[in-house]
Amino acid sequence: AKRINDLARKYGKYGFEVGSIQSRVVRGNEVLYEVQWKGCDDPKQNTFENLTKLKKLGVVGLAKAYDERLASQSAGIDQRPLTQKEIVKHLEQFGLDEDMILHRQIG
């Protein structure tokens, strides 16, 4: 966290850290990610950054996670609801019983 904070002070907009990735666009041969900055709540303050800058900021993982989420949405595999029943059903496949799933912390 300290490293990311230091990188944000050096490379971030106004010294802010990256809050989240909002979208992605392709301009020419370059992929740009719309970055929402922590501390900048106004969407007009979002900027489009390339992968090189995100690497400098130490948050290339956010871009990869966004790409994976986008791919799963386009493939239609993100439709599984996140309900208690679905979570129990999923974890029971690993030999955990419902009581353990609902009432114990799993690490």
N, CA, C and O atoms as CSV, one atom per row, in Angstrom:
chain,resi,resn,atom,element,x,y,z
A,1,ALA,N,N,0.835,-1.191,0.000
A,1,ALA,CA,C,0.000,0.000,0.000
A,1,ALA,C,C,0.879,1.254,0.000
A,1,ALA,O,O,0.576,2.244,-0.665
A,2,LYS,N,N,1.972,1.186,0.759
A,2,LYS,CA,C,2.861,2.348,0.813
A,2,LYS,C,C,3.516,2.580,-0.545
A,2,LYS,O,O,3.662,3.722,-0.981
A,3,ARG,N,N,3.910,1.492,-1.213
A,3,ARG,CA,C,4.538,1.610,-2.522
A,3,ARG,C,C,3.578,2.240,-3.529
A,3,ARG,O,O,3.967,3.120,-4.297
A,4,ILE,N,N,2.334,1.790,-3.525
A,4,ILE,CA,C,1.337,2.341,-4.445
A,4,ILE,C,C,1.079,3.807,-4.122
A,4,ILE,O,O,0.909,4.623,-5.028
A,5,ASN,N,N,1.048,4.143,-2.838
A,5,ASN,CA,C,0.853,5.531,-2.437
A,5,ASN,C,C,2.011,6.400,-2.920
A,5,ASN,O,O,1.795,7.511,-3.404
A,6,ASP,N,N,3.242,5.895,-2.789
A,6,ASP,CA,C,4.416,6.642,-3.262
A,6,ASP,C,C,4.392,6.815,-4.785
A,6,ASP,O,O,4.698,7.890,-5.300
A,7,LEU,N,N,4.025,5.745,-5.496
A,7,LEU,CA,C,3.936,5.830,-6.960
A,7,LEU,C,C,2.839,6.799,-7.382
A,7,LEU,O,O,2.990,7.518,-8.369
A,8,ALA,N,N,1.735,6.821,-6.638
A,8,ALA,CA,C,0.635,7.741,-6.954
A,8,ALA,C,C,1.085,9.187,-6.787
A,8,ALA,O,O,0.747,10.044,-7.604
A,9,ARG,N,N,1.839,9.456,-5.743
A,9,ARG,CA,C,2.340,10.825,-5.550
A,9,ARG,C,C,3.247,11.254,-6.699
A,9,ARG,O,O,3.296,12.428,-7.068
A,10,LYS,N,N,3.963,10.278,-7.253
A,10,LYS,CA,C,4.904,10.584,-8.328
A,10,LYS,C,C,4.221,10.655,-9.697
A,10,LYS,O,O,4.508,11.560,-10.481
A,11,TYR,N,N,3.309,9.697,-9.993
A,11,TYR,CA,C,2.734,9.582,-11.330
A,11,TYR,C,C,1.233,9.858,-11.411
A,11,TYR,O,O,0.713,10.049,-12.510
A,12,GLY,N,N,0.534,9.884,-10.300
A,12,GLY,CA,C,-0.923,10.018,-10.320
A,12,GLY,C,C,-1.394,11.428,-10.595
A,12,GLY,O,O,-0.631,12.387,-10.484
A,13,LYS,N,N,-2.661,11.543,-10.956
A,13,LYS,CA,C,-3.256,12.855,-11.200
A,13,LYS,C,C,-3.372,13.594,-9.876
A,13,LYS,O,O,-4.033,13.117,-8.954
A,14,TYR,N,N,-2.744,14.734,-9.778
A,14,TYR,CA,C,-2.697,15.547,-8.554
A,14,TYR,C,C,-2.143,14.754,-7.369
A,14,TYR,O,O,-2.394,15.116,-6.219
A,15,GLY,N,N,-1.402,13.690,-7.626
A,15,GLY,CA,C,-0.843,12.864,-6.561
A,15,GLY,C,C,-1.813,11.857,-5.987
A,15,GLY,O,O,-1.517,11.226,-4.972
A,16,PHE,N,N,-2.982,11.691,-6.621
A,16,PHE,CA,C,-3.996,10.752,-6.138
A,16,PHE,C,C,-3.713,9.344,-6.647
A,16,PHE,O,O,-3.076,9.151,-7.683
A,17,GLU,N,N,-4.203,8.368,-5.890
A,17,GLU,CA,C,-4.121,6.962,-6.295
A,17,GLU,C,C,-5.262,6.641,-7.253
A,17,GLU,O,O,-6.258,7.361,-7.325
A,18,VAL,N,N,-5.093,5.548,-7.982
A,18,VAL,CA,C,-6.163,5.056,-8.849
A,18,VAL,C,C,-7.248,4.455,-7.960
A,18,VAL,O,O,-6.968,3.608,-7.111
A,19,GLY,N,N,-8.479,4.897,-8.160
A,19,GLY,CA,C,-9.605,4.347,-7.412
A,19,GLY,C,C,-10.147,3.102,-8.081
A,19,GLY,O,O,-10.284,2.051,-7.455
A,20,SER,N,N,-10.455,3.235,-9.371
A,20,SER,CA,C,-10.987,2.094,-10.122
A,20,SER,C,C,-10.846,2.348,-11.616
A,20,SER,O,O,-10.574,3.466,-12.053
A,21,ILE,N,N,-11.037,1.287,-12.383
A,21,ILE,CA,C,-11.064,1.369,-13.842
A,21,ILE,C,C,-12.533,1.361,-14.242
A,21,ILE,O,O,-13.274,0.448,-13.878
A,22,GLN,N,N,-12.955,2.375,-14.989
A,22,GLN,CA,C,-14.359,2.534,-15.348
A,22,GLN,C,C,-14.699,1.963,-16.726
A,22,GLN,O,O,-15.780,1.406,-16.915
A,23,SER,N,N,-13.791,2.098,-17.677
A,23,SER,CA,C,-14.058,1.601,-19.033
A,23,SER,C,C,-12.736,1.437,-19.772
A,23,SER,O,O,-11.658,1.689,-19.234
A,24,ARG,N,N,-12.860,1.008,-21.017
A,24,ARG,CA,C,-11.678,0.790,-21.848
A,24,ARG,C,C,-12.023,1.182,-23.276
A,24,ARG,O,O,-13.113,0.879,-23.760
A,25,VAL,N,N,-11.105,1.851,-23.945
A,25,VAL,CA,C,-11.301,2.213,-25.347
A,25,VAL,C,C,-10.020,1.873,-26.111
A,25,VAL,O,O,-8.931,1.816,-25.539
A,26,VAL,N,N,-10.179,1.649,-27.407
A,26,VAL,CA,C,-9.036,1.397,-28.276
A,26,VAL,C,C,-8.930,2.576,-29.226
A,26,VAL,O,O,-9.870,2.888,-29.956
A,27,ARG,N,N,-7.776,3.226,-29.209
A,27,ARG,CA,C,-7.499,4.338,-30.125
A,27,ARG,C,C,-6.263,3.967,-30.929
A,27,ARG,O,O,-5.147,3.936,-30.409
A,28,GLY,N,N,-6.483,3.690,-32.195
A,28,GLY,CA,C,-5.375,3.232,-33.038
A,28,GLY,C,C,-4.917,1.862,-32.570
A,28,GLY,O,O,-5.710,0.922,-32.507
A,29,ASN,N,N,-3.649,1.751,-32.245
A,29,ASN,CA,C,-3.092,0.486,-31.762
A,29,ASN,C,C,-2.992,0.457,-30.249
A,29,ASN,O,O,-2.466,-0.501,-29.682
A,30,GLU,N,N,-3.487,1.491,-29.586
A,30,GLU,CA,C,-3.300,1.617,-28.143
A,30,GLU,C,C,-4.615,1.413,-27.386
A,30,GLU,O,O,-5.665,1.913,-27.790
A,31,VAL,N,N,-4.534,0.676,-26.293
A,31,VAL,CA,C,-5.680,0.460,-25.419
A,31,VAL,C,C,-5.562,1.443,-24.257
A,31,VAL,O,O,-4.537,1.500,-23.578
A,32,LEU,N,N,-6.624,2.212,-24.039
A,32,LEU,CA,C,-6.647,3.192,-22.957
A,32,LEU,C,C,-7.731,2.820,-21.966
A,32,LEU,O,O,-8.822,2.401,-22.352
A,33,TYR,N,N,-7.427,2.975,-20.687
A,33,TYR,CA,C,-8.359,2.650,-19.614
A,33,TYR,C,C,-8.806,3.943,-18.941
A,33,TYR,O,O,-7.987,4.800,-18.610
A,34,GLU,N,N,-10.120,4.069,-18.741
A,34,GLU,CA,C,-10.650,5.236,-18.036
A,34,GLU,C,C,-10.435,5.029,-16.544
A,34,GLU,O,O,-10.945,4.075,-15.957
A,35,VAL,N,N,-9.678,5.929,-15.943
A,35,VAL,CA,C,-9.304,5.810,-14.534
A,35,VAL,C,C,-10.104,6.798,-13.704
A,35,VAL,O,O,-10.154,7.990,-14.007
A,36,GLN,N,N,-10.730,6.282,-12.649
A,36,GLN,CA,C,-11.346,7.152,-11.648
A,36,GLN,C,C,-10.347,7.259,-10.501
A,36,GLN,O,O,-9.912,6.246,-9.953
A,37,TRP,N,N,-9.992,8.466,-10.146
A,37,TRP,CA,C,-8.971,8.710,-9.132
A,37,TRP,C,C,-9.596,8.837,-7.762
A,37,TRP,O,O,-10.657,9.443,-7.613
A,38,LYS,N,N,-8.938,8.264,-6.750
A,38,LYS,CA,C,-9.400,8.429,-5.363
A,38,LYS,C,C,-9.293,9.903,-5.022
A,38,LYS,O,O,-8.275,10.542,-5.285
A,39,GLY,N,N,-10.357,10.436,-4.433
A,39,GLY,CA,C,-10.357,11.841,-4.064
A,39,GLY,C,C,-10.928,12.741,-5.143
A,39,GLY,O,O,-11.142,13.928,-4.897
A,40,CYS,N,N,-11.180,12.211,-6.329
A,40,CYS,CA,C,-11.797,12.969,-7.424
A,40,CYS,C,C,-13.147,12.323,-7.730
A,40,CYS,O,O,-13.230,11.403,-8.544
A,41,ASP,N,N,-14.194,12.802,-7.082
A,41,ASP,CA,C,-15.508,12.178,-7.232
A,41,ASP,C,C,-16.215,12.570,-8.529
A,41,ASP,O,O,-17.112,11.859,-8.980
A,42,ASP,N,N,-15.825,13.682,-9.126
A,42,ASP,CA,C,-16.460,14.162,-10.347
A,42,ASP,C,C,-16.003,13.314,-11.539
A,42,ASP,O,O,-14.800,13.223,-11.785
A,43,PRO,N,N,-16.923,12.692,-12.288
A,43,PRO,CA,C,-16.531,11.884,-13.451
A,43,PRO,C,C,-15.758,12.671,-14.507
A,43,PRO,O,O,-15.045,12.078,-15.316
A,44,LYS,N,N,-15.890,13.984,-14.509
A,44,LYS,CA,C,-15.142,14.807,-15.461
A,44,LYS,C,C,-13.654,14.791,-15.149
A,44,LYS,O,O,-12.839,15.150,-16.000
A,45,GLN,N,N,-13.290,14.379,-13.940
A,45,GLN,CA,C,-11.890,14.297,-13.542
A,45,GLN,C,C,-11.241,12.973,-13.955
A,45,GLN,O,O,-10.029,12.805,-13.819
A,46,ASN,N,N,-12.050,12.033,-14.460
A,46,ASN,CA,C,-11.494,10.763,-14.933
A,46,ASN,C,C,-10.579,11.020,-16.123
A,46,ASN,O,O,-10.813,11.932,-16.916
A,47,THR,N,N,-9.540,10.211,-16.236
A,47,THR,CA,C,-8.619,10.342,-17.358
A,47,THR,C,C,-8.444,8.989,-18.035
A,47,THR,O,O,-8.714,7.943,-17.445
A,48,PHE,N,N,-7.989,9.030,-19.276
A,48,PHE,CA,C,-7.695,7.806,-20.013
A,48,PHE,C,C,-6.189,7.594,-19.983
A,48,PHE,O,O,-5.420,8.447,-20.425
A,49,GLU,N,N,-5.778,6.445,-19.456
A,49,GLU,CA,C,-4.354,6.139,-19.286
A,49,GLU,C,C,-4.015,4.842,-20.014
A,49,GLU,O,O,-4.833,3.925,-20.085
A,50,ASN,N,N,-2.806,4.779,-20.551
A,50,ASN,CA,C,-2.375,3.557,-21.215
A,50,ASN,C,C,-1.805,2.574,-20.194
A,50,ASN,O,O,-1.607,2.910,-19.027
A,51,LEU,N,N,-1.552,1.374,-20.655
A,51,LEU,CA,C,-1.075,0.309,-19.779
A,51,LEU,C,C,0.296,0.634,-19.189
A,51,LEU,O,O,0.587,0.247,-18.058
A,52,THR,N,N,1.126,1.329,-19.931
A,52,THR,CA,C,2.453,1.710,-19.429
A,52,THR,C,C,2.332,2.592,-18.195
A,52,THR,O,O,3.052,2.391,-17.217
A,53,LYS,N,N,1.429,3.564,-18.232
A,53,LYS,CA,C,1.249,4.445,-17.068
A,53,LYS,C,C,0.673,3.670,-15.889
A,53,LYS,O,O,1.062,3.904,-14.745
A,54,LEU,N,N,-0.256,2.745,-16.159
A,54,LEU,CA,C,-0.827,1.942,-15.082
A,54,LEU,C,C,0.248,1.068,-14.440
A,54,LEU,O,O,0.213,0.828,-13.233
A,55,LYS,N,N,1.201,0.593,-15.237
A,55,LYS,CA,C,2.319,-0.170,-14.681
A,55,LYS,C,C,3.164,0.708,-13.773
A,55,LYS,O,O,3.590,0.274,-12.703
A,56,LYS,N,N,3.407,1.951,-14.200
A,56,LYS,CA,C,4.168,2.884,-13.373
A,56,LYS,C,C,3.462,3.149,-12.053
A,56,LYS,O,O,4.106,3.330,-11.020
A,57,LEU,N,N,2.132,3.171,-12.091
A,57,LEU,CA,C,1.337,3.412,-10.881
A,57,LEU,C,C,1.198,2.156,-10.026
A,57,LEU,O,O,0.705,2.231,-8.901
A,58,GLY,N,N,1.628,1.000,-10.545
A,58,GLY,CA,C,1.564,-0.246,-9.793
A,58,GLY,C,C,0.181,-0.857,-9.726
A,58,GLY,O,O,-0.110,-1.635,-8.817
A,59,VAL,N,N,-0.690,-0.510,-10.690
A,59,VAL,CA,C,-2.075,-1.001,-10.647
A,59,VAL,C,C,-2.467,-1.718,-11.940
A,59,VAL,O,O,-3.636,-1.715,-12.326
A,60,VAL,N,N,-1.498,-2.325,-12.599
A,60,VAL,CA,C,-1.807,-3.043,-13.828
A,60,VAL,C,C,-2.796,-4.182,-13.554
A,60,VAL,O,O,-3.522,-4.599,-14.457
A,61,GLY,N,N,-2.829,-4.683,-12.324
A,61,GLY,CA,C,-3.781,-5.730,-11.951
A,61,GLY,C,C,-5.224,-5.282,-12.079
A,61,GLY,O,O,-6.096,-6.087,-12.406
A,62,LEU,N,N,-5.490,-3.999,-11.826
A,62,LEU,CA,C,-6.853,-3.482,-11.998
A,62,LEU,C,C,-7.271,-3.540,-13.458
A,62,LEU,O,O,-8.420,-3.861,-13.763
A,63,ALA,N,N,-6.351,-3.233,-14.361
A,63,ALA,CA,C,-6.656,-3.283,-15.789
A,63,ALA,C,C,-6.905,-4.721,-16.232
A,63,ALA,O,O,-7.831,-4.983,-16.999
A,64,LYS,N,N,-6.089,-5.647,-15.754
A,64,LYS,CA,C,-6.281,-7.058,-16.102
A,64,LYS,C,C,-7.604,-7.576,-15.566
A,64,LYS,O,O,-8.307,-8.322,-16.248
A,65,ALA,N,N,-7.948,-7.179,-14.334
A,65,ALA,CA,C,-9.229,-7.597,-13.756
A,65,ALA,C,C,-10.389,-7.038,-14.569
A,65,ALA,O,O,-11.383,-7.730,-14.785
A,66,TYR,N,N,-10.270,-5.785,-15.023
A,66,TYR,CA,C,-11.321,-5.190,-15.846
A,66,TYR,C,C,-11.451,-5.958,-17.162
A,66,TYR,O,O,-12.563,-6.244,-17.608
A,67,ASP,N,N,-10.313,-6.293,-17.785
A,67,ASP,CA,C,-10.342,-7.050,-19.044
A,67,ASP,C,C,-11.011,-8.410,-18.858
A,67,ASP,O,O,-11.803,-8.838,-19.699
A,68,GLU,N,N,-10.690,-9.087,-17.752
A,68,GLU,CA,C,-11.297,-10.394,-17.484
A,68,GLU,C,C,-12.794,-10.270,-17.249
A,68,GLU,O,O,-13.573,-11.098,-17.723
A,69,ARG,N,N,-13.196,-9.236,-16.518
A,69,ARG,CA,C,-14.618,-8.999,-16.259
A,69,ARG,C,C,-15.347,-8.715,-17.570
A,69,ARG,O,O,-16.442,-9.229,-17.797
A,70,LEU,N,N,-14.748,-7.906,-18.425
A,70,LEU,CA,C,-15.340,-7.580,-19.723
A,70,LEU,C,C,-15.464,-8.825,-20.600
A,70,LEU,O,O,-16.473,-9.011,-21.281
A,71,ALA,N,N,-14.437,-9.674,-20.582
A,71,ALA,CA,C,-14.469,-10.909,-21.369
A,71,ALA,C,C,-15.555,-11.849,-20.876
A,71,ALA,O,O,-16.244,-12.476,-21.679
A,72,SER,N,N,-15.715,-11.952,-19.556
A,72,SER,CA,C,-16.755,-12.841,-19.025
A,72,SER,C,C,-18.147,-12.309,-19.336
A,72,SER,O,O,-19.070,-13.090,-19.563
A,73,GLN,N,N,-18.308,-10.995,-19.348
A,73,GLN,CA,C,-19.601,-10.418,-19.704
A,73,GLN,C,C,-19.933,-10.687,-21.166
A,73,GLN,O,O,-21.065,-11.043,-21.494
A,74,SER,N,N,-18.957,-10.520,-22.035
A,74,SER,CA,C,-19.222,-10.744,-23.462
A,74,SER,C,C,-19.443,-12.220,-23.770
A,74,SER,O,O,-20.145,-12.555,-24.725
A,75,ALA,N,N,-18.847,-13.108,-22.967
A,75,ALA,CA,C,-19.052,-14.545,-23.160
A,75,ALA,C,C,-20.343,-15.032,-22.500
A,75,ALA,O,O,-20.793,-16.149,-22.755
A,76,GLY,N,N,-20.933,-14.192,-21.651
A,76,GLY,CA,C,-22.188,-14.556,-20.995
A,76,GLY,C,C,-22.021,-15.455,-19.785
A,76,GLY,O,O,-22.987,-16.083,-19.352
A,77,ILE,N,N,-20.816,-15.534,-19.224
A,77,ILE,CA,C,-20.605,-16.419,-18.082
A,77,ILE,C,C,-20.648,-15.677,-16.742
A,77,ILE,O,O,-20.338,-16.245,-15.695
A,78,ASP,N,N,-21.036,-14.411,-16.795
A,78,ASP,CA,C,-21.120,-13.633,-15.556
A,78,ASP,C,C,-22.543,-13.579,-15.017
A,78,ASP,O,O,-22.839,-12.768,-14.140
A,79,GLN,N,N,-23.425,-14.426,-15.526
A,79,GLN,CA,C,-24.842,-14.340,-15.201
A,79,GLN,C,C,-25.238,-15.098,-13.936
A,79,GLN,O,O,-26.395,-15.032,-13.521
A,80,ARG,N,N,-24.320,-15.802,-13.329
A,80,ARG,CA,C,-24.641,-16.575,-12.134
A,80,ARG,C,C,-24.911,-15.625,-10.963
A,80,ARG,O,O,-24.057,-14.805,-10.627
A,81,PRO,N,N,-26.087,-15.728,-10.340
A,81,PRO,CA,C,-26.398,-14.791,-9.259
A,81,PRO,C,C,-25.555,-15.056,-8.013
A,81,PRO,O,O,-25.216,-16.202,-7.717
A,82,LEU,N,N,-25.224,-14.005,-7.297
A,82,LEU,CA,C,-24.432,-14.123,-6.082
A,82,LEU,C,C,-25.385,-14.071,-4.886
A,82,LEU,O,O,-25.530,-13.046,-4.220
A,83,THR,N,N,-26.023,-15.209,-4.643
A,83,THR,CA,C,-26.946,-15.323,-3.516
A,83,THR,C,C,-26.378,-16.331,-2.525
A,83,THR,O,O,-25.459,-17.087,-2.838
A,84,GLN,N,N,-26.942,-16.324,-1.334
A,84,GLN,CA,C,-26.489,-17.260,-0.302
A,84,GLN,C,C,-26.656,-18.700,-0.782
A,84,GLN,O,O,-25.789,-19.545,-0.556
A,85,LYS,N,N,-27.768,-18.965,-1.438
A,85,LYS,CA,C,-28.036,-20.312,-1.938
A,85,LYS,C,C,-26.985,-20.742,-2.965
A,85,LYS,O,O,-26.510,-21.876,-2.922
A,86,GLU,N,N,-26.621,-19.848,-3.885
A,86,GLU,CA,C,-25.621,-20.164,-4.901
A,86,GLU,C,C,-24.238,-20.371,-4.283
A,86,GLU,O,O,-23.489,-21.247,-4.719
A,87,ILE,N,N,-23.899,-19.577,-3.280
A,87,ILE,CA,C,-22.598,-19.714,-2.619
A,87,ILE,C,C,-22.518,-21.049,-1.897
A,87,ILE,O,O,-21.502,-21.739,-1.982
A,88,VAL,N,N,-23.578,-21.421,-1.186
A,88,VAL,CA,C,-23.609,-22.713,-0.486
A,88,VAL,C,C,-23.485,-23.846,-1.498
A,88,VAL,O,O,-22.716,-24.786,-1.295
A,89,LYS,N,N,-24.241,-23.756,-2.585
A,89,LYS,CA,C,-24.211,-24.787,-3.619
A,89,LYS,C,C,-22.797,-24.943,-4.193
A,89,LYS,O,O,-22.333,-26.061,-4.418
A,90,HIS,N,N,-22.125,-23.824,-4.426
A,90,HIS,CA,C,-20.766,-23.864,-4.985
A,90,HIS,C,C,-19.771,-24.480,-3.999
A,90,HIS,O,O,-18.985,-25.348,-4.377
A,91,LEU,N,N,-19.801,-24.039,-2.743
A,91,LEU,CA,C,-18.817,-24.509,-1.766
A,91,LEU,C,C,-19.072,-25.938,-1.300
A,91,LEU,O,O,-18.146,-26.608,-0.843
A,92,GLU,N,N,-20.320,-26.422,-1.408
A,92,GLU,CA,C,-20.605,-27.810,-1.069
A,92,GLU,C,C,-19.875,-28.771,-2.005
A,92,GLU,O,O,-19.599,-29.912,-1.636
A,93,GLN,N,N,-19.565,-28.308,-3.210
A,93,GLN,CA,C,-18.824,-29.133,-4.159
A,93,GLN,C,C,-17.398,-29.407,-3.674
A,93,GLN,O,O,-16.737,-30.317,-4.174
A,94,PHE,N,N,-16.928,-28.628,-2.709
A,94,PHE,CA,C,-15.591,-28.812,-2.154
A,94,PHE,C,C,-15.619,-29.542,-0.813
A,94,PHE,O,O,-14.614,-29.584,-0.105
A,95,GLY,N,N,-16.770,-30.115,-0.466
A,95,GLY,CA,C,-16.877,-30.916,0.747
A,95,GLY,C,C,-17.192,-30.119,2.002
A,95,GLY,O,O,-17.092,-30.655,3.106
A,96,LEU,N,N,-17.569,-28.861,1.865
A,96,LEU,CA,C,-17.939,-28.052,3.033
A,96,LEU,C,C,-19.444,-28.160,3.249
A,96,LEU,O,O,-20.219,-28.118,2.293
A,97,ASP,N,N,-19.854,-28.300,4.510
A,97,ASP,CA,C,-21.298,-28.374,4.758
A,97,ASP,C,C,-21.866,-26.970,4.970
A,97,ASP,O,O,-21.127,-26.014,5.203
A,98,GLU,N,N,-23.187,-26.870,4.885
A,98,GLU,CA,C,-23.864,-25.576,4.930
A,98,GLU,C,C,-23.596,-24.827,6.232
A,98,GLU,O,O,-23.429,-23.608,6.224
A,99,ASP,N,N,-23.554,-25.549,7.345
A,99,ASP,CA,C,-23.295,-24.902,8.632
A,99,ASP,C,C,-21.919,-24.241,8.647
A,99,ASP,O,O,-21.771,-23.109,9.107
A,100,MET,N,N,-20.933,-24.942,8.150
A,100,MET,CA,C,-19.577,-24.394,8.117
A,100,MET,C,C,-19.521,-23.175,7.191
A,100,MET,O,O,-18.872,-22.179,7.513
A,101,ILE,N,N,-20.187,-23.252,6.068
A,101,ILE,CA,C,-20.158,-22.178,5.083
A,101,ILE,C,C,-20.799,-20.910,5.641
A,101,ILE,O,O,-20.272,-19.813,5.454
A,102,LEU,N,N,-21.920,-21.055,6.317
A,102,LEU,CA,C,-22.674,-19.892,6.768
A,102,LEU,C,C,-22.238,-19.325,8.114
A,102,LEU,O,O,-22.448,-18.142,8.381
A,103,HIS,N,N,-21.629,-20.162,8.975
A,103,HIS,CA,C,-21.380,-19.704,10.343
A,103,HIS,C,C,-19.915,-19.682,10.763
A,103,HIS,O,O,-19.617,-19.400,11.923
A,104,ARG,N,N,-19.002,-19.973,9.850
A,104,ARG,CA,C,-17.587,-19.954,10.190
A,104,ARG,C,C,-16.832,-19.118,9.180
A,104,ARG,O,O,-17.221,-19.006,8.018
A,105,GLN,N,N,-15.753,-18.539,9.646
A,105,GLN,CA,C,-14.905,-17.771,8.733
A,105,GLN,C,C,-14.012,-18.745,7.979
A,105,GLN,O,O,-13.330,-19.582,8.569
A,106,ILE,N,N,-14.036,-18.613,6.669
A,106,ILE,CA,C,-13.255,-19.489,5.817
A,106,ILE,C,C,-12.089,-18.676,5.248
A,106,ILE,O,O,-12.284,-17.595,4.692
A,107,GLY,N,N,-10.892,-19.206,5.393
A,107,GLY,CA,C,-9.723,-18.469,4.896
A,107,GLY,C,C,-9.013,-19.232,3.810
A,107,GLY,O,O,-8.008,-18.759,3.279
